[in-house]
Structure formats: structure tokens, C-alpha cells
């Protein structure tokens, strides 16, 4: 991923400032390597991926970038190779090219496959076409191909599919610039329905930044107890849920969201009429509303797919620690 000449100058100034700030604050604290990321059963696992939700890397909030760097160290220390790194949106705080460059420099090379979804922070401050171009360039650069652009459901859109080790990922994204929620057009809803139908009952992972309304302790989690849509994907929430439910009869539909900055708790996983809905804590922002292991940053799921089950293993990547209390095992057919 490359920056133009002016951006390169600002980027060099920024990295110098970061170096000074780190020296003042004591520098990066590397995560423990005592319990590295390793598949529970390396000989039988069929797919391993790490989720990263809401890093919101910023070119002026230095502590957030430092948290992201520390978390990425833990991912690099993994003893099991990742088949993919799956971004759940809000990758950059303001969707700036310099911010994506910072993210790229930290996660490039951790895996050969990057499945990245947009969040509201990635798209809300500029023309939709510019957001698409910038985010696609970032994701395609990580994959060293044009997969996000070529696999989009329509030209100039942010929703697309990827298949890794035979398992389908359906990445949803807003079809126009929105500030907090997303707009999922009728065309994208139809595409979602058809892609789920084509999965033929195999475990399929739907990546959507904002959760469905009234799930994962919404709207309370969002700090708004009266607006039923607060913190959710928005107006198309019920339509999305109806489509997911239609294809969830075999229990093999997984919805993975972020956006809430909520730590691990009883609300992190919910079975919604057969839909396995997971809300991933923020990676680089202090989480709230969490129970044990919930508050703080560096939190995520490491996901392992086996013949008969899918494991969502809770991890604190800043500390290099498993949080086994919040692990979820989902049997699959």
C-alpha cells in the first residue's frame, strides 16, 4: 500500500512523533509469550482465523495505535498459522489513507488472507465512492490481488464474498455514506439471500460491523434505553435477520459483529432462532459493560473450525492470555 508524496511527508512526521511519545510513556509493552495462540487440535482443525473489531487506529490518538501494535505482536507470535485475519469494521478512526497505512504496516504478513469489512468510521466523513476506493485499495494491497473489488456484489460496493479452505465469508457493508448506522440496499439483501442459499448447509460466516437491533444487550449497551434501533445496523435490521433465519435451520449460520466496544459477557454470544450471533469486543479501544476479562482493550476471538464444531476462543492479545471463561463451542452438522 503506497502513499503519495505529501502523505509520505506527514506519515514520516507522525512516526517521529510516535517514537517520541513512546519514549516518554515507557515504550510498547510486549504481550506474554507463555501461552501463545495455538489451535486446540492442530491435526484436525480445518480453518483458523483471528477477528479484529474496532481497532479505530488513529493518526493522532497515540495510545490507541500503541494498543494495536501490542495486539498485533500477539498475533505474530501465534504457533498456529492463521488462514485469515477477519476485520469487523472501524479499521481506521477517520478513514484516512495515513491511518490505513499504519494498520497495513502492523498486520501485513501475519496471514496470506485478509477479509476486511467497513464500519461507520471507515466511511462516514467522505464521498461514498472515495471510501470504496480507499478501503478497497487497502484490502487488496493486503491480499496482493484485487479480490475485494472482483468479488463485490456490484461494481463500486463494499459487500463481497471470500472462500477460505472451503468456508464462505459474506462481508456486508453500507451502500451509501452513513454516520452511525448502515444502509443495506434491497439489491444487497437479495445478494445476501442468494449467497446464503449457495452455502449448501456448510458453516458460513456473515461479517457485519453493526449488530442487529435488540441483540447483545442493545440498546442498553449503547447507553440508550429508549431508542430500539440504537447501536444497531439500522432500518434494515429486521430484513437481515429474516434472511439469516431463513438459512439458519441447520444451525450453521454465524453472524459476527462489532461496533459496541463491549467486553466479554453473557451478551457476547446469542443464539437468535438458530443464528449464532457473536459480538466482538474492540481491539484497541477500552471496552465497557464487560464482566471478568471484559474491560480494557486487546480483546478478540480466535476462531477454529472443525468437522463437528466451531470454537470461538476469547483472547486478550495485549497481554497474550486466553480468557477461557468466555469461550463458546458451537456444534455444527
Secondary structure as UniProt FT lines:
FT   HELIX           5..25
FT   TURN            34..35
FT   TURN            40..44
FT   STRAND          47..53
FT   HELIX           62..76
FT   STRAND          84..88
FT   HELIX           97..107
FT   TURN            108..109
FT   STRAND          114..117
FT   HELIX           120..123
FT   TURN            124..125
FT   HELIX           128..143
FT   HELIX           147..150
FT   TURN            155..156
FT   STRAND          160..164
FT   TURN            165..166
FT   STRAND          167..171
FT   HELIX           186..197
FT   TURN            198..201
FT   STRAND          204..207
FT   TURN            213..214
FT   TURN            216..219
FT   HELIX           220..222
FT   TURN            228..231
FT   TURN            235..236
FT   HELIX           237..246
FT   TURN            249..250
FT   STRAND          253..257
FT   TURN            266..267
FT   STRAND          269..272
FT   TURN            273..274
FT   STRAND          275..279
FT   STRAND          287..288
FT   TURN            292..294
FT   STRAND          299..305
FT   STRAND          309..316
FT   TURN            317..320
FT   STRAND          321..322
FT   HELIX           324..326
FT   STRAND          328..331
//
